[in-house]
Amino acid sequence: MVTPFQADGSVDLERFRELAAHLVENGSDGLVVCGTTGESPTLTDEEKLALFQAAVETVGGRATVVAGSANSDTAHSVHLTRQATEIGVDAILVVTPYYNKPPQRAILRHFEEIAGATHLPVVAYNIPGRVVVNIESATIARLAEIENVVAVKQAHDDPEQARFIAEDTRLELYSGDDPNTFSFLELGGVGVVSVTAHLWGVQIAEMIRLHRDGDVEGARAVDEELQPSYELLRVQVNPIPIKAALNLAGHAVGGYRLPMVEPDEDELAQIRSCLERSGLLAAASA
């Protein structure tokens, strides 16, 4: 989920609740709160906990609330994870420590410490494009030995590693990049932790359902229809395009916190084009 902000830059909890309900009613089985898309690096602990609480209160029982409670500081991540667990979230998303550039044995220790701080299911988030370090397959196999690590959000387009997760470990494979969802389903994936589901959630859910039911060609056809949504993500770094798209489509989620910035005129034109080709702007104004 994106994190909506008010005009003064503060978190807009009312708009967050509205958006959370909308997403669950339009294809999303669960919500990741305070992930990269939610501008987590610029949220305070108090803001994160308030967002976790709001999500549980708004969609708890109807959808899974996954708390992005980890960062590059293991002790801090343990602290936030314990607090998120007390609030009543359903699962924890743990990203590889960023900037620190830890060796593989340190990544394992990081996950062991955080997973040991909660009884909840833990999803490992592998995104080498942002954190510089890839969780190597041998390390993923070790993560699978931690009892409550249950899945990998794989934002890495290496098909062999994706296949390894799906076939050679007990962990569930989720695409962490929308454009890879169909190919990951073909490799044994079960779904996607999606950015574009903010606006294309119904179609994404249909693609996954069709593939699960054995209609691969039907799923492939939906994947083709989703091409404008994938193009949206290439306009600028996330969450700049998805937040702008939400605002254009009538879901007022406000601006950004530095170092994120508003799209420029050319980027905004590209974002508008993606929405128009999907019929979303026409639907928003109808």
N, C-alpha and C positions, 0 to 999 in steps of 0.2 A: 504493500500500500504506500501511496504517497502520503506525506504529512501535510495537511492543509495549514496554511498560515493566514493570520489576519493582516490587515493593512499595516499594523505596527510591528509585524514580524513575529508576534507571539503565536503559539500553537492554537489552532481553531478546533477545539474539541467537539463543538456542536456539528461542524461540517464534517469532521472525521467520523462521527457516529452515523451521519447521513450517508456518507460514502461507503462505510463498512456494510451497512444494511443493503445498500444498492448492489454492491459487489456480490454479496451472498445470494441476493435474489436474481442475479444475472450470471450464473454459471460457476462462481467460485465455491469450492468445497471448504476452503479455509483461507485465512488471511495471515500473511507475514507482516508483523508490525515492527517498525524501526529497523528495517533492512536498509540496504544502500538506496533503494528507491525512495525510502522515507527520510533520506538525508540524515541518517543516524549519526554520522561523525559530528554534526553540529547541534545535536539535541542533548540537553542536560539529562542527568539521571532522573531528576524529578519529572521532566517532560516524558521521558520514556515510560516510567512507571504509570503516569497518568494515562498515557496512550494504551498501555497494556490493560489497565483497569477499564477504560472506556470500551475497548474491544470486547472484553469478557462480558461486560454488562450489556452490550448491544447485540452481539451475535452468539454468545456462549450458549451451548446446547444446540445451536443450529449449524454452526460451522466450527472448524478447528482454528484456534488462535495460537499462532506460532510467534514466540517472542524472539526478536533479534537482540539478545542480551550480551553478546560477546564482542570484544574488540581486541586490540593488540596487546592488552595488559591482562595476563591470566588472572591475577588476584582480583582485579576490578571486575572481570567477566564472571568470576565465581560469585562475587558479591551481588551483582545485578541478577544473575541466574537464580540465586536463592530468593531474592525479593520477587522476581517474576513468578516463581513457583508458588510463593505464598499468596500472590494475587489470584492465582487460579487459571493461568494459561494452560494450554493443552500440550505444548511442545516447545522446544528450544532450538533456535538456529544458531550454529556456531561457525563463524567464518575463520579461515586460516589467519593467524596473526599477520597484519600488514605492516610494512615498513621495517619491522624488526629483521625480516628475512631469516627466520629460524631454520636450522637443519631439520631433517625429517624426524629424528628422534625427539626433538623439542616440540614439533607439531603434535606428535603422539602424546607427549606429556601434557600439553595445553588442553587437548581434548579429554584426557583422563581426569584432569583436575575439575574441569567444568561439568562433565558428565557425572562425576562423583558428588557434585553439589546439589543434584536433583534426582528425583525418582522418575521424572518425565522423559518421554522419548526425545532424543537429540538427533538433529539433522546436521550433518557435516556439509559445509558450504565451501566448495572448491572453485575458486575464481582467480586463476593465476594472472589473468589480464589486469587485475586491479591490485593484487597483493604481491605480485612478482614471483612467488613460489608456488609450484604445482605440488599438490599432495600426490606423491607417487603411488602407483598401484600397490606396491608392497606395503606402504604405510596405510593405505585404505584397507588392505586385508587385516592389518593389525587393529585398525579402528573397529572393524567388524567383530573383534573379540571383546569389545566393551559392551556390556549387556544392553544398555539403554541407547546406544547409537544404532539407529534403525534405518537411516537413509542418507543419500548423498544428493545435494543440490549441485549438479555438475555444470558449471558455467565454463566449460572447456570443450572445444569441438573435436577432440581426439576420439574417433569412433572405437578404436581398440580399447582405450581405457573405459569408455562407456560400456562396451560389451563386457569387459572384465567385471565391472561393478554389478551388472545385471546377472551375469552367468556364473561368476566364480566367487561371489560373496553372498551372504544372506541379506545384504542391504538393498533397499529399494532405490531405483535410479529415477531421479527427477531431472528433467532439463532445467538448466538455470538461464538459458537464453531462448527466447521464443522461437527464433528461426530454426533452432535445432530440434524442436519438439517432435515433429513427425519422424525424423531420422532416428531419434532416440527411442521412440515407440517401436520402431522396426528392430531396434537392437535389444528390446526387452524392458524399456522404460515404462513407468506407470503413470507419468503425468508431467506437469511443468509448474515451477514456481514462476509465475508469469508477471510481466510488466504490462503487456498489451491487454490483459484481461480487464483492466480498468474500463476499456471501451469495446473489446471484442470477446468478452467472457463467454457469451452464449455459444459463439462459433467454436472457440477453443474447447469447451466442454463437449460439444457435438463431435469434433474431430477425435477426441480421446475416446468417447463412447463408441463411435463407429469402429475405430481400430480395435478396441477391446472386444467388440462383438464379431470381429472377423471380417468386417467390410473395409479392407485396406484401400481399395480404390475410392470408396466414398470418403474415407479419411484424407486421402491424397487430394481429392477435389476440394475439400474444405481448406486444406493447407494452401492450395493455389489461390483460393479466394482471400486468404489472409496475407498475401504478399504486401499490400499497402501498409499493413500494420508492422511488418518486418522492416519495410523501408523507413517507417517513422523512427525506429530505433537507431537508424544509421545517420539521421540528420545531425545529431549532436549527442554528447555523452548523457546517459541516463542520470537523473530524472528530468533533464531540461525538456526533451520533446514530449514526454507523456504528460507532464504537468501542463504544458502549453496546450496540448490537445484536449485535455479535460476542460480547461478554461474555455476553449473555443466551442466545445460541444455542450456547454451549459452547466458543467459541474465546477462551480467556482471554488478552486482550491488555493487561490492566492499565489504569491510569488515564491521566492527562493531565499535561502540563506547563503551568503558568501562562504566558500568560493564558488557556489553555483550562481548562475546569472540568467536573466531573461534571454530567450532566443533573439537573434537579430532579425532584420526584415526578411532577408533571404531565407533564413531557417524557418521563420514563421510561415512564409509562402509554401515551403516544402511540406510543412506539417499540415497546413490547410489542404493541400493537394491530396495528401494521404487520406484525410478524413472525407474529402469530397468523393474520391474514387471508391470509398467504402460505403457511401451514402449516409455517413454519420452526421454531417453538418445539416443535410436536408432533413434528417429525422429529428435533429435537435431543434430546428426552427419550425417544425410542423405543429 
